[in-house]
Structures are given as C-alpha cells and as structure tokens.
C-alpha cells in the first residue's frame, strides 16, 4: 500500500483555481473599458471618472481575493456564487463608458450584485465578525451608486465620490464601527494572495498587448511599423519583468510576518499600491494606442503624458511595495520614474517611436543596474561566509 496522503484543510487555499482565473479575466474587462473611455477623449473629466470607477471596482475586487483566501471555491455552490459575482462585474464593465450618465442604473445594479455575492460568501467564513462590520460600508456604497443612477447633473459625481469615501476612508475614521475593529478575524495565505494578484497583473498587461495589435494600421505595414510593434511589445514585457522580480520576495516577506502585520502589509501593498499600479497600466495602454497608430508622428501632450505617467505610476507603486515589504532598494525605481516622466516631450513634440525607444532604454538600464546590485550583494554574502 502507498503512503497515506496528508489531510488538507478544505478551507485553506492552495494555488489559484481555474474559476478564480476566469473571475480575473472577467474583471479585466473593466480595464479594457476604461482604456476605451480614455482613448475616446483624454481630458480631465474622463480621467476623474476613470479614477472614481476603478477605485470603486478595485476595492471590491481585492475583497474577492480576501474572500477566496477564507472560502476557497472548491464546491459547486461556491463556484456558482462566484459566477454571480462575475455577472455583476460584467454588467458594471458594460456600463462603464457612460456610467456617470446614461448607464448609471445598470452599473449600480451590477455593483449591488457584486457586493451581495461577496457578503453572502464571506459570511460563511471564519471572519463573520469582520464581515458584519464590513457590510454596512459596502452596501451603503452600493445604495449611493444606485441612487446616482437615478439622477443626473452635479449630484452624480458627488454621490460616486461619497460611495468611494464610504468604502475606503470612512472605516478608518470610525474604527469602532467598522471591520477594522475585527481585523484579527481576517487572515491571508501569502502564496495564494501573491499569486492571485500576479495573475491579474499579467492579464492586465495583456490589455496593453491587445492595444498594440488593435491599434496597428493595416494599411501602413512596413519595416518601420514592424520595428514599432516589436518595441511596443518590449515595454509591457519590461513592466512584467519589473513586477515579477519582486514577487517571490513579497511572498516571503508576508509569510514571515505575524498575522496582524501581514494583514496591514497586504492592505497597503495589494489594495493601495496595486490600485495605483493598475491605473498605471490603464494609462500606459491609452498612450500606447497613439504610439502604434502613428509611430513616426508626435503623440501630442495628453497621450505622451498618459504613456509616461502610466509607466511612472507603475514604478512608484512598485517602489512603495518594496518599501513596505522591505524587498529591495527603492531609490532606483524612483529615479527611473523621474526619467520616464522627463521623456514625455520626446513623444509630444518629436516622434512617438523615439519616446517608446527612450522608455525601453530607461527601463533596460534599471534592470541592468538591478543585476549589478544583485551580483555585488552575492559577492558580499560570499565574502562574509568564506
């Protein structure tokens, strides 16, 4: 007889399940729609709407990651409920282009479904005390969004802002009446937590690649366009490399932290920093469209700032994650972000392909510097142990 398999706690998450990955694919439609919104008209109004919409939806997405850490979707009932959450996200994503105007009610109904499924599944976990305190804030935000869908005029963005405030800020102002007072009831499994967010980042960066393919003019295919396509692929590849260089160290840092500190780290890095990081991906994809559509022409200031600002925001989020988790030096990421922003005039005034080449060169230089620091650290360790 073979050795008996060790009993595994069915409530302990292992690797990300296929239904969770499918959930992420549906959620990334949000990113696609926000890129579409910004691409139609890149102005202050649409930028503000993008931040409001993504802030609201991102907060609940992270809630679903915490959820599946407590309630792994192993059974049919849980999977079906997750599909209900996906349906809600599909409705919200579909309504995004006009969410603060004509399709606000559809968005609100989808958002209420997302909240209801989240609370229903989470209430079956060991974190019931925290969920009971969490519910009023999430349901209150959903009611505000539904109300906004029934109105028009200045009240709509005000209600949206109030909804974001209710979910993300108010619990910190009223800790005695929010889930923060029962934070000890929440827990995370670092390997699963880091993997889920990493998979989402991969799928979101795929949106940049989609932008490359969809934005290429088929009537102008030639050596220059082919070169621009290759360079365009190199940029999201560099962002991918930058992010996943830190992933193993992030998992180790969370694994070694005591539960209370682990939850605090996870909240900072995987809610706030990843919100900024993914906003960076959205902006990068928006700017990339102008580059691949007209690689030999200036992009203009809005698209150049979208591209450079998106890459810089991505790097700043990675830098803050490094600072919080103590997974590597921060200065190099900050300097690189500054150089990226300083490159914007190249695309705005001269040539889109020139800007893209400059960004790739800057990110490549950062990676070469990282490799040099790693070699020096290894030699130092070897000298101490020799």
KEKE-3310 file (N, C-alpha, C; in steps of 0.2 Angstrom, whole numbers, plus 5000, padded with zeros to 4 digits):
npx = (5004:5002:5009:4999:4990:4992:4980:4971:4967:4951:4947:4958:4967:4975:4984:4979:4963:4955:4942:4944:4954:4946:4937:4946:4949:4936:4935:4945:4940:4935:4946:4949:4938:4939:4951:4946:4937:4946:4953:4944:4942:4954:4954:4952:4940:4936:4948:4946:4933:4938:4946:4937:4928:4936:4942:4931:4927:4939:4942:4932:4936:4948:4942:4936:4948:4953:4942:4942:4953:4948:4937:4939:4935:4930:4919:4903:4893:4899:4907:4896:4891:4902:4902:4890:4895:4904:4895:4889:4901:4902:4891:4894:4906:4901:4893:4902:4907:4898:4894:4893:4882:4871:4870:4871:4862:4862:4875:4874:4866:4873:4884:4878:4875:4888:4892:4883:4885:4898:4897:4888:4895:4906:4901:4900:4912:4926:4928:4917:4914:4921:4915:4902:4904:4909:4899:4889:4896:4900:4887:4881:4889:4884:4871:4872:4878:4868:4858:4864:4862:4849:4848:4854:4866:4876:4875:4878:4892:4896:4889:4895:4908:4906:4902:4914:4922:4914:4917:4931:4938:4930:4929:4941:4940:4930:4934:4929:4917:4918:4925:4938:4939:4938:4948:4957:4950:4952:4962:4976:4983:4999:5005:4995:4988:4998:5000:4987:4986:4997:4993:4982:4989:4996:4986:4981:4992:4991:4981:4988:4995:4985:4981:4991:4990:4977:4978:4987:4989:4983:4985:4997:5008:5025:5043:5046:5034:5034:5045:5041:5031:5038:5045:5035:5030:5040:5039:5028:5033:5044:5039:5032:5043:5049:5039:5037:5050:5050:5040:5043:5050:5041:5031:5038:5041:5028:5025:5033:5029:5020:5003:4994:5003:5005:4992:4991:5002:4997:4985:4990:5000:4993:4980:4981:4993:4993:4981:4986:4996:4989:4981:4991:4994:4982:4983:4995:4992:4982:4991:4999:4991:4991:5005:5007:4998:5002:5017:5028:5025:5022:5015:5007:5003:4994:4993:5006:5009:5000:5006:5019:5016:5009:5018:5027:5019:5016:5029:5032:5022:5027:5039:5034:5028:5040:5046:5037:5037:5050:5058:5068:5079:5073:5076:5081:5070:5062:5071:5071:5057:5056:5065:5057:5046:5052:5054:5043:5042:5049:5040:5028:5032:5041:5043:5034:5039:5052:5050:5045:5056:5065:5059:5060:5074:5077:5071:5077:5090:5088:5085:5098:5106:5100:5104:5117:5118:5113:5123:5134:5129:5128:5142:5146:5139:5145:5158:5157:5154:5164)
npy = (4994:5011:5027:5036:5050:5066:5074:5088:5104:5109:5122:5130:5139:5134:5134:5146:5144:5137:5144:5156:5162:5163:5172:5184:5186:5191:5202:5210:5215:5227:5235:5236:5243:5255:5260:5261:5272:5282:5283:5288:5302:5310:5319:5330:5327:5314:5307:5309:5302:5289:5287:5287:5276:5265:5265:5261:5249:5242:5241:5231:5221:5217:5213:5201:5193:5192:5186:5173:5168:5165:5157:5146:5142:5128:5119:5116:5125:5136:5140:5143:5154:5163:5164:5172:5184:5187:5190:5201:5210:5210:5217:5229:5233:5233:5244:5255:5265:5275:5277:5287:5294:5290:5276:5273:5267:5253:5250:5252:5242:5231:5232:5231:5218:5212:5216:5209:5196:5194:5197:5187:5175:5177:5178:5165:5161:5160:5173:5180:5190:5201:5203:5206:5219:5225:5225:5236:5247:5243:5240:5252:5260:5254:5257:5271:5272:5266:5276:5287:5283:5285:5299:5315:5327:5338:5331:5317:5314:5318:5309:5297:5300:5300:5287:5280:5286:5281:5268:5266:5276:5280:5269:5270:5281:5278:5268:5260:5256:5248:5236:5236:5235:5222:5216:5206:5194:5192:5184:5179:5169:5169:5163:5160:5173:5182:5176:5177:5191:5193:5185:5193:5205:5200:5198:5210:5217:5211:5218:5229:5224:5219:5232:5236:5227:5230:5243:5245:5251:5243:5247:5253:5244:5240:5240:5250:5250:5237:5237:5246:5239:5228:5235:5241:5229:5226:5236:5233:5220:5224:5230:5219:5211:5219:5219:5205:5202:5205:5198:5184:5188:5196:5187:5180:5189:5192:5180:5178:5188:5192:5188:5200:5210:5205:5206:5220:5224:5218:5225:5238:5236:5227:5233:5248:5251:5242:5247:5259:5255:5247:5257:5264:5255:5256:5269:5268:5259:5267:5278:5270:5267:5278:5278:5266:5268:5279:5279:5287:5300:5315:5312:5321:5331:5326:5311:5308:5311:5302:5290:5290:5295:5284:5273:5278:5279:5265:5261:5269:5263:5250:5254:5259:5247:5239:5247:5245:5231:5228:5223:5226:5239:5256:5268:5267:5264:5275:5285:5280:5282:5296:5299:5293:5301:5313:5311:5313:5325:5321:5312:5320:5331:5327:5313:5298:5285:5287:5291:5279:5271:5277:5275:5261:5260:5267:5259:5247:5250:5252:5238:5232:5239:5234:5220:5222:5226:5215:5205:5211:5210:5197:5193:5200:5193:5180:5183:5186:5173:5166)
npz = (5000:4996:5004:5015:5010:5016:5026:5020:5024:5019:5019:5017:5006:4991:4976:4964:4958:4943:4942:4949:4941:4929:4934:4936:4923:4918:4926:4921:4910:4914:4915:4901:4896:4903:4897:4884:4887:4890:4879:4869:4873:4880:4893:4908:4914:4910:4915:4929:4930:4927:4938:4949:4945:4944:4956:4964:4959:4960:4974:4978:4970:4977:4989:4985:4983:4996:5001:4994:5000:5012:5009:5000:4982:4981:4980:4971:4974:4979:4968:4959:4965:4964:4950:4949:4955:4945:4935:4939:4939:4925:4921:4926:4920:4906:4907:4909:4900:4899:4913:4922:4917:4906:4908:4921:4930:4927:4929:4943:4947:4944:4952:4965:4964:4964:4977:4985:4982:4987:5001:5005:5002:5010:5023:5026:5031:5042:5046:5051:5060:5056:5044:5046:5051:5040:5030:5031:5025:5012:5007:5009:5000:4988:4988:4987:4974:4966:4968:4962:4949:4946:4945:4938:4932:4943:4955:4953:4951:4964:4972:4968:4972:4986:4988:4986:4996:5007:5007:5007:5015:5026:5035:5042:5049:5058:5067:5078:5073:5062:5050:5054:5067:5069:5064:5066:5064:5050:5038:5028:5016:5011:4999:4990:4989:4984:4972:4966:4964:4955:4944:4940:4936:4925:4916:4915:4909:4897:4891:4887:4877:4868:4865:4857:4846:4841:4838:4827:4811:4797:4784:4783:4785:4786:4786:4796:4804:4809:4817:4826:4832:4838:4848:4855:4861:4869:4879:4889:4892:4899:4910:4915:4919:4929:4939:4942:4947:4960:4966:4972:4983:4990:4993:5003:5012:5017:5022:5033:5042:5056:5060:5062:5057:5044:5038:5038:5030:5018:5015:5013:5002:4992:4990:4990:4983:4972:4966:4962:4953:4943:4938:4932:4922:4914:4910:4903:4892:4886:4881:4873:4862:4854:4850:4842:4832:4825:4823:4818:4820:4831:4847:4854:4869:4879:4876:4877:4890:4896:4892:4898:4911:4915:4915:4924:4936:4938:4942:4953:4962:4963:4969:4982:4987:4988:4998:5009:5011:5012:5002:4993:4986:4985:4979:4965:4958:4960:4954:4941:4938:4938:4927:4916:4916:4913:4900:4892:4883:4871:4864:4864:4856:4846:4841:4841:4841:4845:4858:4863:4862:4870:4883:4884:4884:4896:4906:4903:4907:4921:4924:4921:4931:4942:4941:4943:4956:4962:4960:4967:4980:4981:4981:4992:5002:5000:5003:5017:5022:5019)
capx = (5000:5006:5009:4993:4991:4991:4974:4972:4961:4947:4946:4965:4968:4981:4985:4973:4959:4953:4937:4947:4957:4941:4935:4950:4948:4930:4936:4950:4935:4935:4952:4948:4933:4942:4956:4942:4934:4951:4955:4939:4944:4959:4953:4952:4933:4937:4952:4942:4929:4942:4949:4931:4925:4941:4943:4925:4928:4945:4941:4928:4940:4953:4938:4935:4954:4952:4936:4944:4958:4944:4932:4941:4929:4931:4912:4899:4889:4903:4908:4891:4891:4907:4899:4886:4900:4907:4890:4889:4906:4901:4886:4897:4910:4897:4890:4907:4908:4893:4892:4890:4877:4865:4870:4872:4857:4864:4881:4873:4863:4878:4888:4874:4876:4895:4893:4878:4888:4904:4895:4885:4900:4911:4898:4901:4919:4928:4928:4910:4913:4923:4910:4896:4906:4911:4893:4886:4900:4899:4880:4880:4891:4880:4865:4874:4879:4861:4854:4867:4860:4843:4849:4859:4869:4882:4874:4880:4899:4896:4887:4901:4914:4903:4902:4921:4924:4911:4921:4939:4940:4926:4931:4947:4938:4926:4937:4925:4911:4920:4928:4945:4939:4938:4953:4960:4947:4954:4969:4978:4988:5003:5007:4989:4987:5003:4999:4981:4987:5001:4989:4978:4993:4998:4980:4980:4997:4989:4977:4992:4997:4979:4981:4996:4988:4971:4980:4991:4985:4985:4987:5004:5013:5031:5048:5045:5029:5036:5050:5037:5027:5042:5047:5029:5029:5046:5038:5024:5037:5049:5034:5031:5049:5050:5034:5038:5056:5049:5035:5045:5052:5035:5028:5042:5040:5021:5025:5037:5026:5015:4996:4992:5007:5004:4986:4992:5006:4993:4981:4994:5003:4989:4975:4983:4999:4991:4977:4990:4999:4984:4979:4997:4993:4977:4986:5000:4988:4980:4996:5002:4987:4994:5011:5007:4994:5006:5024:5033:5022:5021:5008:5004:5005:4990:4995:5013:5009:4997:5011:5025:5014:5007:5024:5030:5015:5018:5036:5031:5018:5032:5044:5031:5028:5047:5047:5033:5038:5057:5060:5073:5080:5068:5079:5082:5063:5060:5075:5068:5051:5058:5067:5052:5042:5056:5055:5037:5042:5051:5034:5024:5034:5046:5042:5031:5043:5058:5048:5045:5063:5068:5056:5063:5081:5077:5069:5083:5095:5086:5086:5105:5108:5097:5108:5124:5117:5112:5129:5138:5126:5130:5149:5147:5137:5150:5164:5156:5153:5170)
capy = (5000:5018:5031:5039:5057:5070:5078:5095:5108:5112:5130:5133:5140:5132:5138:5149:5139:5140:5148:5162:5165:5166:5179:5189:5188:5195:5209:5214:5219:5234:5239:5237:5248:5262:5262:5264:5278:5287:5284:5292:5309:5311:5325:5330:5324:5306:5305:5309:5297:5283:5285:5285:5270:5260:5264:5258:5242:5238:5239:5225:5215:5215:5210:5194:5190:5191:5181:5166:5166:5162:5152:5143:5140:5121:5116:5119:5131:5142:5142:5146:5161:5167:5166:5178:5190:5189:5193:5208:5214:5210:5222:5236:5234:5235:5251:5260:5271:5281:5275:5293:5297:5286:5269:5273:5262:5247:5250:5251:5235:5226:5233:5228:5210:5211:5217:5204:5189:5195:5197:5181:5170:5179:5177:5158:5160:5161:5180:5183:5196:5207:5204:5210:5226:5227:5225:5242:5251:5240:5241:5259:5262:5251:5262:5278:5271:5265:5282:5291:5280:5288:5306:5317:5333:5338:5326:5311:5313:5319:5303:5292:5301:5298:5280:5278:5288:5277:5261:5266:5281:5280:5264:5272:5287:5276:5261:5256:5253:5245:5229:5237:5233:5215:5214:5199:5188:5191:5181:5178:5164:5173:5161:5161:5180:5185:5173:5180:5197:5192:5183:5199:5210:5198:5198:5217:5219:5208:5223:5233:5220:5220:5239:5236:5223:5233:5250:5245:5252:5238:5250:5256:5239:5240:5239:5254:5248:5231:5239:5250:5234:5225:5240:5241:5223:5227:5240:5229:5215:5227:5231:5212:5209:5223:5217:5199:5202:5206:5193:5179:5191:5199:5181:5178:5194:5191:5173:5179:5192:5190:5189:5207:5214:5203:5210:5228:5224:5216:5231:5243:5234:5224:5237:5254:5251:5239:5251:5264:5251:5246:5264:5265:5250:5259:5275:5266:5256:5273:5281:5266:5267:5283:5276:5261:5270:5284:5279:5292:5307:5317:5310:5327:5331:5321:5304:5307:5311:5296:5284:5291:5295:5277:5269:5281:5277:5258:5261:5272:5258:5245:5256:5259:5240:5237:5250:5242:5224:5228:5218:5229:5246:5260:5274:5265:5264:5282:5289:5278:5285:5303:5299:5292:5307:5318:5309:5315:5329:5317:5310:5325:5336:5325:5307:5293:5279:5289:5291:5272:5269:5280:5272:5255:5261:5268:5253:5242:5252:5250:5231:5231:5241:5229:5214:5223:5226:5208:5202:5214:5208:5190:5193:5202:5187:5175:5186:5185:5166:5162)
capz = (5000:4996:5009:5015:5009:5022:5026:5019:5026:5013:5020:5016:4999:4988:4971:4961:4955:4937:4942:4951:4935:4925:4938:4934:4915:4918:4929:4917:4905:4917:4912:4894:4895:4905:4891:4879:4889:4890:4872:4866:4874:4886:4897:4915:4916:4909:4920:4935:4930:4927:4945:4953:4943:4945:4963:4967:4957:4963:4981:4979:4968:4982:4993:4982:4984:5003:5001:4992:5005:5018:5007:4993:4978:4979:4979:4965:4976:4979:4961:4956:4968:4961:4943:4951:4956:4938:4931:4942:4936:4918:4920:4928:4914:4900:4908:4911:4895:4901:4919:4926:4914:4904:4910:4929:4934:4925:4933:4950:4948:4943:4958:4970:4964:4966:4984:4988:4982:4991:5008:5006:5003:5016:5029:5028:5033:5050:5048:5051:5064:5052:5038:5049:5051:5033:5026:5030:5021:5005:5005:5008:4994:4983:4988:4984:4966:4963:4968:4957:4943:4945:4945:4933:4935:4948:4961:4951:4953:4971:4975:4967:4977:4993:4988:4987:5003:5012:5007:5008:5020:5032:5041:5046:5053:5063:5068:5082:5070:5055:5050:5057:5074:5070:5059:5068:5061:5043:5038:5021:5014:5006:4992:4986:4989:4979:4965:4963:4961:4950:4938:4937:4933:4919:4912:4914:4905:4891:4888:4883:4871:4864:4862:4852:4840:4838:4836:4822:4805:4792:4778:4784:4787:4783:4791:4802:4808:4812:4822:4832:4835:4842:4853:4859:4865:4874:4885:4894:4894:4904:4916:4918:4922:4935:4944:4945:4950:4967:4968:4977:4990:4993:4997:5008:5017:5020:5025:5039:5046:5061:5056:5061:5052:5037:5036:5037:5024:5012:5014:5009:4995:4987:4989:4988:4978:4966:4963:4958:4948:4938:4935:4928:4916:4910:4907:4898:4887:4882:4877:4868:4856:4849:4848:4837:4827:4821:4826:4816:4822:4838:4850:4857:4876:4883:4875:4879:4897:4898:4892:4903:4918:4917:4917:4931:4941:4939:4945:4960:4966:4964:4974:4988:4989:4991:5005:5014:5012:5013:4997:4989:4987:4982:4975:4958:4955:4960:4949:4934:4936:4936:4920:4912:4916:4909:4892:4888:4877:4865:4861:4862:4851:4841:4837:4846:4841:4849:4865:4865:4862:4876:4889:4884:4886:4903:4910:4902:4911:4928:4925:4921:4937:4947:4940:4946:4963:4965:4959:4972:4986:4982:4982:4999:5006:4999:5007:5024:5024:5016)
cpx = (5004:5005:5002:4994:4989:4984:4975:4966:4957:4946:4953:4966:4975:4983:4979:4969:4957:4947:4939:4950:4952:4938:4939:4950:4942:4931:4940:4946:4935:4940:4951:4943:4935:4947:4952:4939:4940:4953:4950:4941:4948:4959:4952:4945:4934:4942:4949:4937:4932:4944:4943:4929:4930:4942:4937:4926:4934:4945:4937:4932:4945:4949:4937:4942:4954:4947:4939:4950:4954:4940:4934:4935:4930:4924:4908:4895:4893:4905:4903:4890:4896:4905:4894:4890:4902:4901:4889:4895:4905:4896:4890:4902:4907:4895:4896:4908:4904:4890:4890:4885:4871:4865:4872:4868:4860:4871:4879:4870:4868:4883:4885:4875:4883:4895:4889:4882:4894:4902:4892:4890:4905:4908:4898:4908:4920:4928:4922:4910:4916:4918:4904:4898:4907:4904:4890:4890:4899:4892:4878:4883:4887:4874:4866:4875:4872:4857:4857:4864:4853:4843:4853:4861:4875:4881:4877:4888:4900:4894:4892:4906:4912:4904:4910:4924:4921:4915:4928:4941:4936:4927:4937:4946:4934:4928:4932:4919:4912:4923:4935:4945:4939:4943:4957:4957:4948:4961:4970:4983:4993:5004:5001:4987:4991:5001:4992:4982:4992:4998:4985:4983:4995:4992:4979:4985:4995:4985:4982:4994:4991:4979:4986:4994:4982:4973:4984:4987:4988:4987:4994:5009:5019:5037:5048:5040:5031:5041:5046:5034:5032:5044:5041:5028:5034:5044:5033:5028:5042:5045:5033:5037:5050:5045:5036:5045:5055:5044:5037:5047:5046:5031:5032:5041:5033:5021:5028:5034:5021:5008:4994:4996:5006:4997:4987:4996:5001:4988:4984:4996:4998:4982:4977:4988:4997:4985:4980:4993:4995:4981:4985:4996:4988:4980:4991:4997:4985:4985:4999:4998:4990:5001:5011:5003:4998:5013:5029:5030:5022:5014:5004:5005:5000:4992:5002:5013:5005:5002:5016:5022:5011:5013:5027:5026:5016:5024:5035:5027:5023:5037:5041:5030:5035:5048:5043:5035:5046:5060:5066:5074:5075:5070:5079:5075:5061:5064:5072:5062:5052:5060:5062:5047:5045:5056:5049:5038:5045:5045:5029:5026:5038:5043:5039:5036:5050:5056:5048:5052:5067:5066:5059:5070:5082:5076:5074:5089:5094:5087:5094:5108:5106:5102:5115:5123:5116:5119:5134:5135:5128:5137:5150:5145:5143:5157:5163:5156:5159:5175)
cpy = (5006:5022:5035:5047:5061:5074:5085:5099:5111:5119:5133:5133:5137:5136:5141:5144:5142:5145:5155:5166:5167:5172:5185:5191:5193:5202:5213:5218:5226:5238:5241:5243:5255:5264:5265:5271:5284:5289:5288:5300:5309:5318:5324:5326:5316:5303:5304:5303:5290:5282:5283:5278:5264:5259:5260:5250:5238:5236:5232:5219:5212:5211:5203:5190:5188:5185:5174:5164:5162:5156:5150:5140:5133:5117:5119:5125:5137:5145:5146:5153:5166:5169:5172:5184:5192:5192:5200:5213:5215:5216:5229:5238:5237:5242:5257:5266:5277:5280:5281:5297:5293:5279:5268:5268:5255:5245:5248:5245:5230:5226:5230:5221:5208:5211:5211:5198:5189:5194:5190:5175:5171:5177:5169:5156:5161:5168:5184:5189:5202:5208:5208:5218:5229:5229:5232:5247:5249:5241:5248:5262:5260:5256:5268:5277:5270:5272:5287:5289:5283:5295:5308:5324:5332:5333:5319:5310:5314:5312:5297:5294:5299:5291:5277:5280:5283:5270:5261:5271:5280:5275:5266:5278:5284:5269:5257:5254:5251:5239:5230:5235:5226:5212:5208:5193:5187:5188:5180:5172:5167:5170:5162:5169:5183:5182:5176:5186:5197:5190:5189:5204:5207:5199:5206:5220:5216:5214:5228:5230:5220:5227:5239:5233:5227:5240:5250:5246:5247:5241:5253:5251:5239:5239:5244:5252:5242:5233:5242:5244:5230:5229:5241:5235:5223:5231:5236:5223:5217:5228:5224:5210:5213:5221:5210:5197:5202:5201:5188:5182:5194:5193:5180:5183:5194:5185:5174:5184:5189:5191:5196:5211:5212:5206:5217:5228:5223:5222:5236:5242:5232:5228:5244:5254:5247:5243:5256:5261:5249:5252:5265:5261:5253:5265:5273:5263:5262:5276:5277:5266:5272:5282:5271:5263:5275:5284:5284:5299:5308:5314:5315:5326:5326:5314:5303:5307:5304:5290:5285:5291:5288:5273:5271:5279:5270:5258:5264:5267:5253:5247:5256:5252:5237:5240:5247:5235:5223:5223:5220:5236:5250:5265:5272:5266:5271:5286:5287:5282:5293:5304:5298:5298:5313:5317:5311:5320:5326:5315:5315:5330:5333:5319:5301:5287:5281:5289:5284:5269:5271:5277:5265:5255:5262:5262:5247:5244:5251:5242:5229:5233:5236:5223:5216:5223:5219:5204:5205:5211:5200:5189:5195:5196:5182:5177:5185:5178:5162:5161)
cpz = (5000:5003:5009:5014:5015:5021:5025:5021:5020:5013:5019:5009:4997:4982:4968:4957:4948:4937:4944:4945:4930:4928:4936:4927:4915:4921:4925:4911:4908:4915:4905:4892:4898:4900:4886:4880:4888:4883:4868:4867:4881:4889:4904:4917:4915:4914:4927:4936:4931:4934:4949:4951:4945:4953:4967:4965:4960:4970:4982:4976:4973:4987:4991:4983:4991:5004:5000:4996:5011:5015:5000:4989:4976:4978:4973:4968:4976:4972:4958:4959:4965:4954:4944:4951:4949:4934:4933:4939:4928:4916:4921:4922:4908:4901:4909:4906:4897:4908:4923:4923:4912:4907:4918:4932:4933:4929:4941:4952:4948:4950:4964:4970:4966:4974:4988:4988:4987:4998:5009:5006:5009:5022:5031:5030:5040:5051:5048:5055:5060:5046:5040:5049:5045:5029:5026:5026:5014:5003:5004:5002:4988:4982:4985:4976:4963:4963:4963:4950:4941:4944:4939:4936:4940:4954:4959:4953:4961:4975:4974:4972:4984:4993:4989:4994:5008:5012:5009:5013:5027:5037:5045:5050:5059:5065:5073:5079:5063:5056:5053:5064:5075:5065:5060:5065:5054:5043:5030:5021:5009:4999:4987:4984:4984:4972:4962:4960:4955:4943:4935:4934:4926:4914:4910:4909:4898:4888:4884:4877:4866:4861:4856:4845:4837:4836:4830:4815:4800:4786:4778:4786:4783:4788:4797:4807:4812:4818:4828:4835:4840:4849:4858:4863:4870:4880:4890:4896:4900:4911:4919:4922:4929:4940:4947:4947:4958:4970:4973:4984:4993:4997:5003:5014:5021:5024:5032:5044:5051:5058:5056:5057:5045:5034:5034:5031:5017:5010:5010:5002:4990:4986:4986:4982:4972:4963:4959:4952:4942:4935:4930:4921:4911:4906:4901:4891:4882:4878:4872:4862:4851:4846:4842:4831:4822:4824:4824:4817:4829:4841:4853:4865:4880:4882:4878:4887:4900:4898:4897:4910:4920:4919:4924:4937:4943:4943:4952:4965:4968:4970:4981:4991:4992:4997:5010:5016:5013:5008:4993:4989:4983:4977:4968:4955:4955:4954:4942:4933:4934:4929:4915:4911:4912:4902:4888:4883:4871:4861:4859:4857:4845:4837:4842:4846:4845:4856:4867:4866:4868:4882:4889:4886:4893:4907:4909:4907:4919:4929:4925:4928:4943:4947:4944:4953:4966:4965:4965:4979:4987:4983:4989:5004:5006:5003:5015:5026:5022:5022)
residu = (UNK:UNK:UNK:UNK:UNK:UNK:UNK:UNK:UNK:UNK:UNK:UNK:UNK:UNK:UNK:UNK:UNK:UNK:UNK:UNK:UNK:UNK:UNK:UNK:UNK:UNK:UNK:UNK:UNK:UNK:UNK:UNK:UNK:UNK:UNK:UNK:UNK:UNK:UNK:UNK:UNK:UNK:UNK:UNK:UNK:UNK:UNK:UNK:UNK:UNK:UNK:UNK:UNK:UNK:UNK:UNK:UNK:UNK:UNK:UNK:UNK:UNK:UNK:UNK:UNK:UNK:UNK:UNK:UNK:UNK:UNK:UNK:UNK:UNK:UNK:UNK:UNK:UNK:UNK:UNK:UNK:UNK:UNK:UNK:UNK:UNK:UNK:UNK:UNK:UNK:UNK:UNK:UNK:UNK:UNK:UNK:UNK:UNK:UNK:UNK:UNK:UNK:UNK:UNK:UNK:UNK:UNK:UNK:UNK:UNK:UNK:UNK:UNK:UNK:UNK:UNK:UNK:UNK:UNK:UNK:UNK:UNK:UNK:UNK:UNK:UNK:UNK:UNK:UNK:UNK:UNK:UNK:UNK:UNK:UNK:UNK:UNK:UNK:UNK:UNK:UNK:UNK:UNK:UNK:UNK:UNK:UNK:UNK:UNK:UNK:UNK:UNK:UNK:UNK:UNK:UNK:UNK:UNK:UNK:UNK:UNK:UNK:UNK:UNK:UNK:UNK:UNK:UNK:UNK:UNK:UNK:UNK:UNK:UNK:UNK:UNK:UNK:UNK:UNK:UNK:UNK:UNK:UNK:UNK:UNK:UNK:UNK:UNK:UNK:UNK:UNK:UNK:UNK:UNK:UNK:UNK:UNK:UNK:UNK:UNK:UNK:UNK:UNK:UNK:UNK:UNK:UNK:UNK:UNK:UNK:UNK:UNK:UNK:UNK:UNK:UNK:UNK:UNK:UNK:UNK:UNK:UNK:UNK:UNK:UNK:UNK:UNK:UNK:UNK:UNK:UNK:UNK:UNK:UNK:UNK:UNK:UNK:UNK:UNK:UNK:UNK:UNK:UNK:UNK:UNK:UNK:UNK:UNK:UNK:UNK:UNK:UNK:UNK:UNK:UNK:UNK:UNK:UNK:UNK:UNK:UNK:UNK:UNK:UNK:UNK:UNK:UNK:UNK:UNK:UNK:UNK:UNK:UNK:UNK:UNK:UNK:UNK:UNK:UNK:UNK:UNK:UNK:UNK:UNK:UNK:UNK:UNK:UNK:UNK:UNK:UNK:UNK:UNK:UNK:UNK:UNK:UNK:UNK:UNK:UNK:UNK:UNK:UNK:UNK:UNK:UNK:UNK:UNK:UNK:UNK:UNK:UNK:UNK:UNK:UNK:UNK:UNK:UNK:UNK:UNK:UNK:UNK:UNK:UNK:UNK:UNK:UNK:UNK:UNK:UNK:UNK:UNK:UNK:UNK:UNK:UNK:UNK:UNK:UNK:UNK:UNK:UNK:UNK:UNK:UNK:UNK:UNK:UNK:UNK:UNK:UNK:UNK:UNK:UNK:UNK:UNK:UNK:UNK:UNK:UNK:UNK:UNK:UNK:UNK:UNK:UNK:UNK:UNK:UNK:UNK:UNK:UNK:UNK:UNK:UNK:UNK:UNK:UNK:UNK:UNK:UNK:UNK:UNK:UNK:UNK:UNK)
# end
